[in-house]
Amino acid sequence: MCVFCKILNGEIPGSKIYEDDYCIAILDISQTTKGHTLVVPKRHVENVFDLNKDECAAIMEACVYVSNKLKDKLGVENINLLNNSGSLAGQVVMHFHMHIIPRYENDEFKVIQPSHEPDFNELDKLKDLLNN
């Protein structure tokens, strides 16, 4: 059984700060930055491809709720919402979860995205493929 299922079943502790019918929000034990929170569906689903519409809606509502709570209580003005779906994307716990990572001046957390010149012909081809 995965660590999130164990938390959900009460087998191990979790610092829960939100719960609804579909998901919970718990403080991440690593605390990448102060307030780092994980939003986890109650149903064990491995990745984003397995979520249903109700779970998606509840997870995003929880993300907004928790983000506003972090703003109100910790003065957070910037956050990253992150999900790693699949091992190549960096997923370690194979139970879908969203990271809410508050950002602070000089917090040293990096989300690296290489930049390059766009190839608009390739973008058009990809757009056509995905729209058909």
C-alpha positions as a printed NumPy array, in Angstrom:
array([[  0.   ,   0.   ,   0.   ],
       [  1.345,   3.451,  -0.896],
       [  2.229,   6.09 ,   1.69 ],
       [ -0.751,   8.296,   0.766],
       [ -3.194,   5.388,   1.111],
       [ -1.669,   4.656,   4.52 ],
       [ -2.249,   8.285,   5.546],
       [ -5.802,   8.174,   4.179],
       [ -6.482,   4.931,   6.096],
       [ -5.06 ,   6.375,   9.321],
       [ -2.205,   3.859,   9.42 ],
       [  0.436,   6.593,   9.557],
       [  0.114,  10.248,  10.552],
       [ -0.35 ,  13.073,   8.099],
       [ -0.609,  16.796,   8.798],
       [ -4.032,  17.297,   7.202],
       [ -5.12 ,  20.874,   6.571],
       [ -8.093,  20.24 ,   4.234],
       [-10.52 ,  17.453,   3.395],
       [-13.591,  17.004,   1.229],
       [-15.381,  13.994,  -0.297],
       [-12.724,  13.484,  -2.982],
       [ -9.36 ,  14.618,  -1.633],
       [ -7.233,  15.729,   1.263],
       [ -4.465,  18.296,   1.58 ],
       [ -1.501,  17.448,   3.791],
       [  1.695,  19.287,   4.581],
       [  4.612,  17.735,   2.698],
       [  7.125,  16.282,   5.155],
       [ 10.004,  17.723,   3.111],
       [  8.717,  21.326,   3.322],
       [ 10.603,  22.408,   0.193],
       [  9.432,  25.847,   1.292],
       [  7.334,  26.747,   4.35 ],
       [  3.766,  25.634,   3.711],
       [  4.573,  23.081,   0.955],
       [  1.326,  21.118,   0.674],
       [  0.19 ,  18.032,  -1.228],
       [ -3.369,  17.633,  -2.511],
       [ -4.134,  13.921,  -2.808],
       [ -7.259,  12.188,  -4.154],
       [ -8.831,   9.718,  -1.738],
       [ -9.162,   7.108,  -4.469],
       [ -5.836,   5.5  ,  -5.345],
       [ -5.077,   6.629,  -8.887],
       [ -1.553,   6.483, -10.218],
       [ -1.463,   9.591, -12.392],
       [ -3.4  ,  12.354, -14.113],
       [ -4.601,   9.976, -16.837],
       [ -6.654,   8.031, -14.283],
       [ -8.537,  10.901, -12.614],
       [-12.252,  11.385, -13.195],
       [-13.909,  14.778, -13.686],
       [-15.197,  15.036, -10.127],
       [-11.748,  14.322,  -8.706],
       [-10.173,  16.878, -11.048],
       [-12.639,  19.552, -10.004],
       [-12.225,  18.774,  -6.297],
       [ -8.429,  18.748,  -6.525],
       [ -8.327,  22.157,  -8.214],
       [-10.848,  23.576,  -5.741],
       [ -8.645,  22.272,  -2.918],
       [ -5.575,  23.838,  -4.551],
       [ -7.309,  27.221,  -4.678],
       [ -8.565,  26.89 ,  -1.089],
       [ -5.137,  25.91 ,   0.27 ],
       [ -3.37 ,  28.592,  -1.792],
       [ -5.665,  31.234,  -0.32 ],
       [ -5.128,  29.828,   3.177],
       [ -1.343,  30.072,   2.643],
       [ -1.806,  33.652,   1.458],
       [ -3.975,  34.577,   4.458],
       [ -1.914,  32.836,   7.141],
       [  1.662,  33.004,   5.791],
       [  1.501,  36.061,   3.532],
       [  2.325,  33.969,   0.462],
       [  1.961,  35.966,  -2.769],
       [  3.482,  33.445,  -5.208],
       [  3.118,  29.673,  -5.581],
       [  3.958,  26.836,  -7.921],
       [  1.316,  24.19 ,  -8.606],
       [  3.135,  21.085,  -9.791],
       [  2.321,  17.517, -10.724],
       [  4.731,  14.835, -11.855],
       [  2.825,  12.075, -13.678],
       [  5.035,   9.092, -14.435],
       [  8.569,   8.18 , -13.495],
       [ 10.102,  10.045, -16.455],
       [  8.359,  13.166, -15.16 ],
       [  9.827,  12.654, -11.696],
       [  6.897,  10.959,  -9.942],
       [  8.165,   9.053,  -6.902],
       [  4.949,   8.129,  -5.06 ],
       [  2.705,   6.405,  -7.592],
       [ -0.498,   7.973,  -6.274],
       [ -1.514,  11.182,  -8.062],
       [ -0.863,  14.344,  -6.079],
       [ -0.493,  18.062,  -6.676],
       [  2.277,  20.025,  -5.004],
       [  1.446,  23.517,  -3.78 ],
       [  4.814,  25.162,  -3.212],
       [  4.772,  28.662,  -1.715],
       [  7.479,  30.892,  -3.126],
       [  9.539,  33.28 ,  -1.07 ],
       [ 12.277,  35.736,  -1.952],
       [ 15.599,  33.859,  -2.187],
       [ 14.009,  30.461,  -1.403],
       [ 16.423,  28.73 ,  -3.825],
       [ 13.725,  26.398,  -5.212],
       [ 14.074,  26.155,  -8.989],
       [ 11.648,  25.049, -11.665],
       [ 13.864,  24.841, -14.718],
       [ 12.368,  25.153, -18.163],
       [ 14.797,  25.519, -21.051],
       [ 13.836,  28.201, -23.517],
       [ 14.346,  28.148, -27.255],
       [ 13.012,  29.827, -30.35 ],
       [  9.532,  28.567, -31.227],
       [  8.996,  26.635, -34.456],
       [  5.559,  27.881, -35.458],
       [  5.257,  25.336, -38.278],
       [  5.752,  22.513, -35.767],
       [  3.285,  24.148, -33.384],
       [  0.681,  24.316, -36.162],
       [  1.236,  20.638, -37.024],
       [  0.907,  19.65 , -33.392],
       [ -2.216,  21.795, -32.986],
       [ -3.793,  20.117, -36.031],
       [ -2.903,  16.65 , -34.74 ],
       [ -4.364,  17.325, -31.302],
       [ -7.538,  18.916, -32.671],
       [ -8.423,  15.936, -34.887]])
